[in-house]
Structures are given as structure tokens and as C-alpha cells.
């Protein structure tokens, strides 16, 4: 038994949820989180993202928008993400991970998320007291 933890972009939450349900994942939890990943060191990627973010911004205050974009790109500002937690039988893990990757991969070259797979020693269903695989 494994726990799959996936951190995804906010704009990919619905697609991720839909894909997990369609593939028959028994249940999962999604939590709003704030954080940041490793900083991008490729200046061309940063310049491209800065230009794109400023172009799509609808804020009226250009100095405020510029500050937010700069803080986002230099790592001083946290940004919203969604953290999915999924318990799965060992034989289902690869397919679930592949599905999450397929739904969340973008062409942005940065910030598509992370997936962690951890072993689970036991699970207990509170209502019935069932343990192990029967509780998943």
C-alpha cells in the first residue's frame, strides 16, 4: 500500500480530480496549500514567464503587479497550489502517477508540480475497524 502526494497548479485541480474519478480511484483528499518550488535559474525562462504574467494581468496598479510578478519569480512570495493525497494498492500506483503527470504537464517549463510516493504501514477504517487493504 502506498500514499501518493501530488502538488498541482490551482488551474489543474478540476482536471486532476476528474481524471482520478474517471480512472476509478476510490477516494482522495485535496487541500489548499501555499508554497514554492526550486527557483528557476534559466534567465530566458524567467524573462518569458515575466512577460507572459504581466501581459495576462488585469490589475490596474502596474507597480503592484510588477512587484507581485517579481516576488513570484524570485521566490520571495508563496503561491497557491492544491495538495492531493491518495491511498492506493501497490499495483495501482504507476497508473495513478502517470495519470496525474499527463493531466498536469504544461509547456511552461516550470512549476508543473511534484508527486511523492510513500509506503504505508497500515490503514484503519474508523467506522468498521477494518485494517490493511480492506480499509482502503
N, C-alpha and C positions, 0 to 999 in steps of 0.2 A: 504494500500500500504506500502511496506517495501523496505528498501535498505539493500542488503546483501553485506558485505565487506569480502572478503576472501583473506588471505595472504598465499601464497603457495610456495613450493620449486620451483626453476627455472626448474629443470628437470621434473616437473609435469605440466608445462604450456600447452604444446600441448595436453596432455591427458585431462586436465581440460577444455580447450577450445572445444575440440571435444565432450566431454560429455555434455557440456552445449548446444552446437548446436544440437546434436542428440536428446536431450530432448525437444527441441523447445523453448529455452529461446530466447525472442525477440531480445535482444541486451545487450551488456555489454561492459565495458571498462577495459583494463588491463594496468597497469602502472608498470614500473621498479622501485623498491624501495630497500633501504638498511636498515638493522636493525638487531635486535637480540631479542630473547625471554628471558624468565626466565632462569637463569643458572641452569644447572643440578647439583644436589648435590650428586648424587649416584656415588661414585668413580669408581665402576665397569663399569658403563655405559660409563663414561669418558675414562677410560683406553681402553675399547673395541673400542670406536669411534676413539681414537688417533691412535691405531694400524691399524685400517681399513684405515683411511685417509692417514697415512704415506705409507701404502702398495700400495694404488692406485695412489699415487702421481708420476708424471713423471718428476718432476723438477730435474735439475742437481745439484743444490746447496742444500745439505742436511740441512745445518744450517738455510737457508732461509725458507725451507719447514717446518722444526721443529718449527721455530718462528711463522709462519703463522698458523699452526695447534694449537699451544699452545694459541695464541691470539683468535682463533676461539672458542676454548673450554673454555677459562676462561672469555669470554665475553668482552674483550677489543677491539675486531675487529667486525665491522659490516659485514654482509654477504648479498649477493643479494637474493631478493625474488621478486615475482610478486604479485601485489595487484589487484584483480578483484573487480569491482563494478557492481552490478546487481540490477536493479529495478524490483520488482515483485509484482503481486497481492497477497494478503494475503494467498489465497488458494494454491498458487504455492510454497510458501517459504519452507515448510517442505521437499518437493521433491527435490528442488534445493540444500538445505543444505545436505540432505542425499547423493545426487549425488557427491557433492564436497568432502564430507568425504570419500566416497567409492573410489574415484579416488586418493585421496592424502594420505591416511593412509599407512604407511610403517611399517616395523618391526624394525626400528632403535631406538625405544623407546624414541625419542627426535626429535623436530624440524619439525613436520608434518604440522604446520601452525595453523592459528586461523580463525574463522568465527565470524563475528559480524552481528547482525540483528538489524536494527534501523527503527523506524517509520518515514514515510514521510508525511508531512502535505499537500503538493501539488506538482504537476509537471506541467510544461508548455512547450508545443512543440513550439519552436521558429518559425518554418516555418508557422504554421497554427493558433497559438494562443490557440489551444485546451488545456484544463486543466484536471487534475484528471486522472482517469483511461483511458480515451480516449487518453491521451498523452503518455501513456506507451506503 
